[in-house]
Amino acid sequence: EIGHSALFSTNPSVPLSPVYRANPAAVRLVHEEYKHLAECPEGINHPFSFEKEPFSLCPNQKETFEFLNGLYDQILPSFSSENFNVGLDETFDLGVGRSHNQCKELGKEVVYLQYLNRIHEEISKRGKKMLFYADIIVRKPELISQLPKDITALIWGYEFDFDFDKHAKVFQQNQIDFFVCPGTSSWCSISGRTDNSLQNLRIASASGRKYEAKGYLITDWGDNGHLQQFSVSLFPISYGACCAWNLVDSLEPTSLHSSINRFVFKDESNNMTGIASELGNLYHYAVDFHVPNGSLLFWPLIFPLAIQKMPAVKALAKEKAGRFGEWMVYNLGSGMIKAASWFVGVNYKGLNIILESLVKLQDRLSDVKLQGKHSETISDQFLFTIEFLRFATKMTIFRSKVGLDKDVSQLADQPKKELLDCLEDLIPKFRSLWIRNCRQGGLDASTNYFHNLVAHIQGKSLVAPTRPK
C-alpha cells in the first residue's frame, strides 16, 4: 500500500511524508504479539475506546526499540521525503504502568524527553528529519532547549482561540524549527464547525508568519469512528491552503467561495461552498456555550448512557461554576447535576432552527451542478451529512425530554421507532460511502457505533466493540 501511494508522489515538489507514531502506538497493541510492548499490557481507559486496552509503547524497554527499528527499516525506504512524523502526542498512560518508577524518580516529561531523543537517534541514522507533536514537551518549556537542534516540533491546537503565539515564541527563542498545526474541526461534529475551523486556521497562519514557522500542517482527524464525511473538510482545507500561501487582512472566507466552487467542488452553480459553510455552522444553534473539540449534537450519539462524561457538559459546568463545577460533573455525576447541566444548556428553539435549515439546505443541494469524477461522491456525502445531522438533532430533542441522565431506551415507543427507522436507512449508506474511497479496514468498527446505538435504543446489550481487534 505504501508503494502504491508513492506512485502518486512522483513530483519532487510534492513529497509523500510518512506518519508512523511511536506514541500512541502505530500498531494495535491489543494484539497478543504486541501486548508485551505496551506501557500497560493489561490496558487502560482512554478517550479513543470504550473498552479498556493497551495504548502506548513502554518508553524504557529494549523490546520497544527493537520493534521500532524493525518498523523503520521496513517503511522508511519507501518514502522520498526527508521528513518523518513520529507522533509522540497524547501520552495518556506514560508513568501509569511499567515506567511508573522511572517517571516518579525523574518526572514524566524527562522520561518523555529521553524517549524522544532515543527515537531521534534512530531516525537520524536512517537519513530522515524527525517531526513530532509538541503537546507534551510544552508542558515543561524549560526542557525545549534540550531538544535536538535538527528536530521539528508540531504545535497543534484546534479551537478558535488556541494560543499558537505562546508556544511558537518559545520554540523560536530556542532555535527549534516548528510547524503550526490547525485543524478542519470536522471530527466529532457530523457536519463540521465552520466558524471555529476557519478562525483556527487563520490564527495559526498569523502566528506562523509572526514567529517564522517552517510549515503549516492542516489536520483532519477521525475521533470516535470517523463518522463525518471527507467532503465536509474540503472547504476548511481550501481556506487553510489560502491562509498558508498568502494571509492578508482582506482574506475573508466568503471572498473565496467562488474560487473554491470553481477549483475544488467544480460547481457550475457557484453554490456548493456556501452550502458547506452553512451546514458546518449549524452547531451554533444547539447550545448557548462553546463546546470544545466537537458539536453537542455528536456526543449523545457516542455516549448514550454517560452524559456526565460529555465534553459539552464539562464545558457548561466549567463556565457556570469554574473548575469546581467541572470537578462535580466528573466526580459526583449525580442525576441532579447531569440533568441541570443539560437543561441549562440546551437551546430548543435552536434545535428546531437546525431542522428547518436542513430542509432548505437539502433543497439547495439538489440544485448544485458539480462536475468532475468526484461530483457524485461529493453530492452523496453532503446528502448523507444532512440526513445524519437531522437524525442527531431529533435524537437530541427526544433525549432532552426524558433527561440525558437516563438511558435512551426509556424514550417513548414512537420516538424510538423514528430513530430506529432512521438508523436502518443511515447504516447501509454509511458503509457504501466509506468503501468508495477508504480502506476496508476500520469500516466494521466504525459502523458498530451505529449498531451499538441501535442496541442502546432497544435496551439490549452492545453488539460489538468499536475498535478492531
LINTA-V785593 format. One record per pair of residues at least 6 apart in sequence whose C-alpha atoms are under 8 Angstrom apart, sorted by the first residue. I is the first residue (numbers start at 1). J is the second residue. D is the distance in whole Angstrom. If there is no record, write none. Layout:
BEGIN
[[I/J/D] [I/J/D]]
END
This chain:
BEGIN
[[2/75/8] [2/78/7] [3/78/6] [6/16/7] [6/78/7] [6/79/7] [9/15/6] [9/16/6] [15/80/7] [15/81/5] [16/79/6] [16/80/7] [16/81/6] [17/79/7] [17/80/8] [17/81/5] [17/82/8] [17/83/6] [17/84/6] [17/85/8] [18/76/8] [18/79/7] [18/83/7] [18/84/5] [18/85/6] [19/84/6] [19/85/5] [19/86/6] [19/87/7] [20/26/6] [20/84/8] [20/85/6] [20/86/5] [20/87/7] [21/85/7] [21/86/4] [21/87/4] [21/88/6] [22/57/7] [22/68/7] [22/86/6] [22/87/6] [22/88/6] [23/56/5] [23/57/6] [23/86/8] [23/87/6] [23/88/4] [23/89/6] [23/90/8] [23/91/7] [24/55/6] [24/56/5] [24/57/7] [24/87/7] [24/88/6] [24/89/7] [24/90/7] [24/91/7] [25/55/7] [25/56/5] [25/57/6] [28/34/8] [28/55/8] [28/469/8] [29/35/5] [29/37/8] [29/38/7] [29/53/8] [29/54/6] [29/55/7] [29/56/8] [30/53/6] [30/54/6] [30/469/7] [31/469/7] [35/41/5] [35/54/7] [37/57/6] [37/58/6] [37/61/8] [37/63/7] [37/64/6] [38/54/6] [38/55/7] [38/56/6] [38/57/4] [38/58/5] [39/54/7] [39/55/7] [39/56/6] [39/57/5] [39/58/4] [39/59/7] [39/93/7] [39/94/7] [39/95/8] [39/96/7] [39/97/5] [39/98/5] [39/99/7] [40/54/6] [40/55/7] [40/56/8] [40/58/8] [40/93/7] [40/96/7] [40/97/5] [40/98/7] [41/53/8] [41/54/5] [42/53/7] [42/54/6] [43/52/5] [43/53/4] [43/54/4] [43/55/7] [44/52/5] [44/53/5] [44/54/6] [44/55/7] [44/93/7] [45/51/7] [45/52/5] [45/53/7] [46/52/7] [46/55/8] [46/92/7] [48/223/7] [48/224/6] [49/224/8] [49/466/7] [49/467/7] [50/465/8] [50/466/7] [51/465/7] [55/93/7] [56/91/7] [56/92/8] [56/93/7] [56/94/7] [57/64/7] [58/64/7] [58/94/8] [58/98/7] [58/99/7] [59/99/7] [59/111/8] [59/112/8] [59/115/6] [60/99/7] [60/115/7] [65/119/8] [69/122/7] [72/123/8] [76/126/8] [81/128/8] [82/127/7] [82/128/5] [82/129/6] [83/128/6] [83/129/5] [83/130/6] [83/131/7] [84/123/8] [84/128/6] [84/129/6] [84/130/5] [84/131/6] [85/130/6] [85/131/4] [85/132/6] [86/130/7] [86/131/6] [86/132/6] [87/131/7] [87/132/5] [87/133/5] [88/116/8] [88/132/6] [88/133/6] [88/134/8] [89/132/8] [89/133/5] [89/134/7] [89/135/6] [89/136/6] [90/135/7] [90/136/7] [91/136/8] [94/100/8] [94/103/8] [94/108/7] [95/101/7] [95/102/8] [95/103/5] [95/104/7] [95/108/6] [102/111/7] [103/110/8] [103/111/6] [109/136/7] [109/137/7] [109/139/8] [109/140/7] [110/143/8] [113/137/8] [113/143/8] [113/147/8] [117/147/7] [117/148/7] [120/130/6] [120/148/8] [120/151/8] [123/129/7] [123/130/6] [124/130/8] [129/150/7] [129/151/7] [129/152/8] [130/150/8] [130/151/5] [130/152/6] [131/151/6] [131/152/5] [131/153/6] [131/154/7] [132/152/7] [132/153/5] [132/154/6] [133/153/6] [133/154/5] [133/155/6] [133/156/7] [134/153/6] [134/154/5] [134/155/5] [134/156/7] [135/155/7] [135/156/7] [137/143/7] [137/144/7] [138/144/7] [138/167/7] [141/170/7] [144/171/7] [144/174/7] [145/174/6] [147/176/8] [149/175/7] [149/176/6] [149/177/8] [150/176/7] [150/177/8] [151/176/7] [151/177/7] [152/176/7] [152/177/5] [152/178/5] [152/179/7] [153/176/7] [153/177/6] [153/178/4] [153/179/6] [154/178/6] [154/179/5] [154/180/6] [154/181/6] [155/164/7] [155/167/7] [155/168/7] [155/178/7] [155/179/6] [155/180/5] [155/181/6] [156/164/8] [156/180/6] [156/181/4] [156/182/6] [157/163/8] [157/164/8] [157/181/7] [157/182/6] [157/183/8] [158/182/5] [158/183/5] [158/184/8] [158/185/7] [158/197/7] [158/200/6] [158/293/7] [159/196/6] [159/197/7] [159/200/6] [159/292/7] [159/293/7] [160/195/8] [160/196/5] [160/197/7] [160/198/8] [160/199/5] [160/200/4] [160/203/8] [161/199/8] [161/200/7] [162/200/7] [164/180/7] [164/203/8] [164/204/6] [164/207/6] [165/207/5] [165/211/8] [168/178/7] [168/180/8] [168/207/7] [168/208/7] [168/211/6] [168/213/8] [169/211/6] [171/177/7] [171/178/7] [172/211/6] [172/212/8] [177/213/7] [177/214/6] [178/213/5] [178/214/6] [178/215/7] [179/208/7] [179/213/5] [179/214/6] [179/215/4] [179/216/5] [179/217/7] [180/204/6] [180/205/7] [180/207/8] [180/208/6] [180/213/7] [180/215/7] [180/216/5] [180/217/6] [181/204/7] [181/216/6] [181/217/5] [181/218/6] [181/219/7] [182/197/8] [182/200/6] [182/201/5] [182/204/6] [182/216/8] [182/217/7] [182/218/5] [182/219/6] [183/197/6] [183/200/7] [183/201/7] [183/218/5] [183/219/5] [183/220/6] [184/192/8] [184/193/8] [184/197/5] [184/198/8] [184/201/8] [184/218/7] [184/219/6] [184/220/6] [184/233/6] [184/236/5] [184/237/7] [185/192/6] [185/193/6] [185/194/8] [185/196/7] [185/197/5] [185/220/7] [185/293/7] [185/294/7] [186/192/4] [186/193/6] [186/220/7] [186/221/7] [186/228/7] [186/232/7] [186/233/6] [186/294/8] [187/220/7] [187/221/6] [187/222/5] [187/223/6] [187/226/7] [187/227/8] [187/228/6] [187/293/8] [187/294/7] [188/222/8] [188/223/6] [188/224/7] [188/226/8] [188/227/8] [188/228/7] [188/293/7] [188/294/5] [188/295/6] [188/298/6] [188/299/7] [189/228/7] [189/283/8] [189/294/5] [189/295/5] [189/296/8] [189/297/7] [189/298/6] [190/227/7] [190/228/5] [190/229/8] [190/295/8] [190/298/7] [190/385/7] [190/388/7] [190/389/6] [191/228/7] [191/229/8] [191/232/6] [191/279/6] [191/280/5] [191/385/6] [191/386/8] [191/389/7] [192/228/8] [192/232/6] [192/233/7] [192/279/8] [192/280/5] [192/281/7] [193/280/5] [193/281/6] [193/282/8] [193/283/7] [193/294/8] [193/295/7] [194/236/7] [194/277/6] [194/278/8] [194/280/5] [194/281/5] [195/280/8] [195/281/7] [197/236/7] [198/236/6] [198/239/7] [198/240/7] [198/253/8] [201/218/8] [201/236/8] [201/239/8] [201/240/6] [201/243/7] [202/240/7] [202/243/6] [202/247/8] [204/216/8] [205/216/7] [205/243/6] [205/244/6] [205/247/7] [206/247/7] [208/214/8] [208/215/8] [208/216/8] [216/244/6] [218/237/7] [218/240/7] [220/233/7] [222/228/8] [224/302/7] [224/446/8] [225/445/7] [225/446/4] [225/447/8] [225/449/7] [225/466/8] [226/446/7] [227/446/7] [228/385/7] [229/381/6] [229/382/8] [229/385/7] [230/381/8] [231/378/6] [231/381/7] [231/382/7] [232/276/7] [232/280/8] [232/382/7] [234/264/8] [235/260/7] [235/273/7] [235/276/7] [235/277/7] [238/260/7] [238/264/8] [239/253/7] [239/256/8] [243/251/8] [257/270/8] [257/273/6] [257/274/7] [258/270/6] [258/273/8] [260/266/8] [260/273/7] [261/267/5] [261/268/8] [261/270/6] [261/271/7] [261/272/6] [261/273/6] [262/268/7] [262/270/7] [265/272/7] [265/273/8] [265/370/7] [265/371/8] [265/375/8] [266/370/6] [266/371/5] [266/372/7] [266/375/8] [267/368/7] [267/369/5] [267/370/4] [267/371/6] [268/368/7] [268/369/5] [268/370/6] [268/371/8] [269/367/8] [269/368/5] [269/369/5] [269/370/8] [270/368/8] [271/368/6] [272/365/7] [272/368/6] [275/361/7] [275/364/8] [275/365/7] [276/382/8] [279/358/8] [279/361/7] [279/386/8] [282/354/6] [283/295/6] [283/296/7] [283/297/7] [285/347/7] [285/350/4] [285/351/6] [285/353/7] [285/354/7] [286/296/7] [286/297/7] [286/346/6] [286/347/6] [286/348/8] [286/350/5] [286/351/5] [286/354/8] [287/296/7] [287/345/6] [287/346/5] [287/347/5] [287/350/7] [288/345/6] [288/346/7] [288/347/7] [289/315/8] [289/316/7] [289/345/7] [290/312/8] [290/315/7] [291/311/7] [291/312/5] [291/315/6] [292/311/7] [292/312/7] [292/315/7] [293/311/8] [295/312/8] [296/312/6] [297/389/8] [297/392/6] [297/393/6] [297/396/7] [298/392/7] [299/310/6] [299/311/8] [299/312/8] [300/307/7] [300/310/8] [300/396/7] [301/392/7] [301/453/7] [302/449/7] [302/453/8] [303/309/8] [303/310/7] [304/404/8] [304/407/7] [304/408/6] [304/453/7] [304/456/7] [305/404/8] [305/405/7] [305/406/7] [305/407/5] [305/408/7] [306/405/7] [307/313/7] [307/338/7] [307/404/6] [307/405/6] [308/314/8] [308/329/6] [308/330/6] [308/333/6] [308/338/6] [308/405/8] [309/329/8] [309/330/7] [313/329/8] [313/338/8] [313/341/6] [313/342/7] [314/325/8] [314/326/5] [314/329/7] [314/330/8] [315/326/7] [316/341/7] [316/345/7] [317/323/8] [317/325/5] [317/326/5] [317/329/7] [317/341/7] [318/324/7] [318/325/5] [318/326/5] [328/337/8] [329/337/7] [329/338/7] [335/405/6] [338/404/7] [338/405/6] [339/403/6] [339/404/6] [339/405/6] [342/400/8] [342/403/8] [342/404/7] [343/400/7] [348/397/7] [351/393/6] [351/397/7] [354/390/8] [354/393/7] [355/390/6] [355/393/7] [358/386/6] [358/390/7] [362/383/7] [362/386/7] [365/379/8] [365/383/8] [370/376/8] [370/379/8] [377/433/8] [377/436/8] [380/433/8] [381/433/7] [384/426/8] [384/429/7] [384/430/8] [387/426/8] [388/426/7] [391/419/7] [391/422/7] [394/419/8] [395/419/7] [398/411/7] [398/415/7] [399/408/7] [399/411/7] [402/410/7] [402/411/7] [407/456/8] [407/457/8] [408/456/6] [408/457/5] [408/459/8] [409/416/8] [409/456/6] [409/457/4] [409/458/6] [409/459/5] [410/457/8] [411/457/8] [416/457/7] [416/458/8] [420/454/6] [420/457/8] [423/450/7] [423/454/7] [427/447/7] [427/450/7] [430/447/8] [431/443/7] [431/447/7] [434/440/8] [434/443/7] [442/467/8] [442/468/7] [444/468/8] [445/465/7] [445/466/5] [445/467/5] [445/468/6] [446/466/6] [446/467/8] [448/463/8] [448/464/6] [448/465/7] [448/466/6] [449/466/6] [451/463/7] [451/464/8] [452/462/5] [452/463/6] [452/464/7] [455/461/6] [455/462/6] [455/463/7] [456/462/7]]
END
